[in-house]
Every structure is written in structure tokens, then in C-alpha cells.
Amino acid sequence: MSKSEENLKEAFAGESQANRRYLAFAKKAEQEGYKQVAKLFRAAAEAETVHAHSHLRALEGVKSTKENIQAAISGETHEFKSMYPEMIAKAKADGVKQAEVSFDYANQVEKIHAALYEKALAELGKNKEGDYYVCPICGNTVEEKAPEKCPICGAPASKFIRIS
């Protein structure tokens, strides 16, 4: 791998993380009543997304939809089979309960994501449409209708975010 490729990967990761961090900062600024600061954080987050997408295109990291779904399945599967179990075990050993819960929620949801991508791959080209619902507490992702109570974290259906 060339140094430029390494740099693109590092820049992609950094810009992606900045986007998510700035969106979290915007949410907090909004909660504290700082609407203009929240807007600035959201604007900067969008700019970081532009940068991240540019770096990913330069890496030729966006392929056909079929290839992208296969890459997503691979990534999600790695997360729930290898990455998160190790992180959960380390958080338990370290006695960092908040990290353990965060990793556990993510681990459970990555299994769901992998299954949803498997289904999407199997149905690719059939043009089926429907909404997804995402739990804002744990990230649980479901099709068609939010459950009465999130089976992962217990959040009520009213909290789920509809993705249409």
C-alpha cells in the first residue's frame, strides 16, 4: 500500500469521526439552548462528510450496490464475531460498565445489520420498499414497525426514529 493510500485511509477515518463527533456536539449545544453553535457544528459535520466521501472515492471504496452490500455484511460480521466480543471482555475485565454496555448494544445490533444486509442482497433488484426504525438508545434497527419495547435496551416504540 502506498503512503498516499495510507494517508487517504487515515484521513477518511478522521473526517468520519469528526462528522459524528460534531453531530453529537450539535445535539448537546441544542439541548443547552445554543442554536447558532448547533448549526455551526452541523455545518462543519456536513463538510467533514464531503471530505470523507471524497477520500473514499479516491480509495475506490465505493463499488456496485451488490459489492457494497457484500462489504457491509463482511464488516458487520467482523464486528459482532471478533471486534466487539473482545472489547466487551476487556471492558468487563477493566470494570468499565458504561463501555461494556455500549459495546454490548453495538454487538447485538451489528448481528441485526448483517442479517438485514443479507436479506437486502437476496432481494436485490426486486425493488421492495418499506421503512426502517432505529432505536436512539442502542441502535437496534428493525423493518416496517418499531417494537412496543426495544428487545435490546427496553426503549419504548415512541422513541424509535423512522427512516424512510
Secondary structure, 3 states (H helix, E strand, C coil): CCHHHHHHHHHHHHHHHHHHHHHHHHHHHHHCCCHHHHHHHHHHHHHHHHHHHHHHHHCCCCCCHHHHHHHHHHHHHHHHHHHHHHHHHHHHHHCCHHHHHHHHHHHHHHHHHHHHHHHHHHCCCCCCCCCEEECCCCCCEEECCCCCECCCCCCEHHHCEEEC
